[in-house]
């Protein structure tokens, strides 16, 4: 499945999303090979600009998101208790402006994983983010929460978040390979990277 060269404005949910659902009996196969390329999402008024909810070999490349009102510019996680885990995803070359709206505590970009009530509670979220621009988030530029995260961040730019550049919440387990990233135009008192899970989430640079 390829979604390419589309323009969406004012959507009532995620502007562009993929969702890998195990189904009522939890025996549906994993969504594999989906591509979301060169799309523009302007002013979604509910949910996220872009959403990756589980899957394998997922690619989101060269998309533009702007003026998200309620959630994140991009969410990378699963959906509900029946959602398959995210086995592998590549997110590259996207421009993600804003995020961190009014629908709970949201951020520019969020990386999460299955909850304890999921059909796959111990599965890892595996994502590689390269050469993305995350600008003007209303809270953290990039937020990592839940547990079991393997994130590779290379040559991304986080510009002018309201809070931290990168924030790893308490209780996260896993690893982060962070190389060549730039966090700039921080507000007074904010930090480029805040790891509240230093004993369980190891960052290599």
Secondary structure by P-SEA (a helix, b strand, c coil): cccccccccccccccccccccccccccccccccccccbbbbccccccccbbbcccccccccbbbbccccccccccccccccccccccbbbbcbbbbccccccccccccbbbbccccccccccbbbbbccccccccccccccbbbcccbbbbbbcccccccccccccccccccbbbbbcccccccccccccccccccccccccccc
